């Protein structure tokens, strides 16, 4: 979530700093420090998500390991059903867009988690 907000935060904070700090060099240093801090927070959030997905993928229960992929298949199926015309004609387009967003985030997190799992496996060797 934080990573998605970094550009907006940087832009907002940058404009405030430009108005408040007359020294351009100092203003650029402050903006760089704030952007770096925001990026570090985004990286921490991403690392936490990777740990959660990796723990789920390595879990003992079949449901624990597979609930996320099953849910993504379900949402992808709903989007596909819409594209094939199997949904009501009055279904708002924002509902379909939200489903597609969920699928994109879910697949991205799943791919990232699986990649992290492989890296950890190689690192342990």
N, C-alpha and C positions, 0 to 999 in steps of 0.2 A: 504494500500500500504506500509506504513512504517513498519507494523508488519511483512510483508513478507521479508523485507530487514534487519531486526535485526540480524539474524545470519551472513549474509555477512558483515554487518557493524562491528559487534563485532569481527569477525575474522580479518578483515583488520586493524581496529584500534588496536586490540590486538597485531598484529605483529609489527606495527609501535611503539607502546608503549614499547614492549619488547626490541626493538633495541635502542630506545631513552632514556629509563629510566633504569639505571644500578641496582637500588635498587628493588629487586623482590617484596618486600612487598608493596612498593609505586606503582609499576607498576600494581599489582593486584588491589589495591585500585582505581587507575585511570580507569582501565578496568571495574571494577564493577560500578563506577559512570557513565561512558559513556553508559554502557549497560542499567542501570536503567533509564537514561534520554531517551534513545531510546524507551524503553518499555513504559514509561509514554506518550511519543508522540503517540505511537501506540494505547494506551488506549484512548487517547483523540480523535483520528481519529475514533476508533470504537464507542465511545459514540456519536459522531456526526452522524455516519451512522445509529445508532439505533434511534436517534431522528428523522431523516428524514423519515425512514421507518415507525416508529410509527405514525408520523404526517400524512403520506400518508394513512395508514391503518385506521385512525380515520377521514379522510376527509369527506366532505359533498357530493362530486361528486362521482358517481359510477365509472367513469373513473379514477379519482384520487386514489381511493381505490384499483382498480383492474388492472391498467396498468402493474405493475411489475409482478404479478402472470401470467397474460396473455402472456406477453413477454417470461417468463420462460417456459410456456407451449409450445409456438411456437418453441423456440430453442430446447427444449427437443424433440418435434415432429420431427424437422429436423434431430437430432442425431438418433432418432429411425428409421426414414425413411432410413437413410444411412445404418444402421445395417440390415434392412430388404431388402436392395438392390434396393430401389426406387430412387437412385441418380445416376448421370452419372458415368460411370466407370472411367473417367479421373479426377474425383474430387480429388484434392490433399488432402492427409491425414492430413496435417497441418490445413486445413480449418475445418475438422471434429474435430480435437483436440481442436482448438480454440473455436468451438461451445460448446464442452463438458466442457471446462474451464469456459465459460460464465455461463452455467447451474449450475456447481458446486458452483461458487461464488454467483450466484443469489439465489440459493436454500439455501445456508449457510446464506446469509444475511437475507433472508426472514424468515427462522426459528429463527434466532437470534432476529430479529425485533419482531416477534410474541411472543417469549418468554419474551422479554423486556416489551411488551405491557401487558402481563398477570401479570408480577411482579408489574408494575405500578398500575394496577387495584387492585391487592391485597393490595398494600401499601396504596392506597387511602381509603380502607375500614378501 
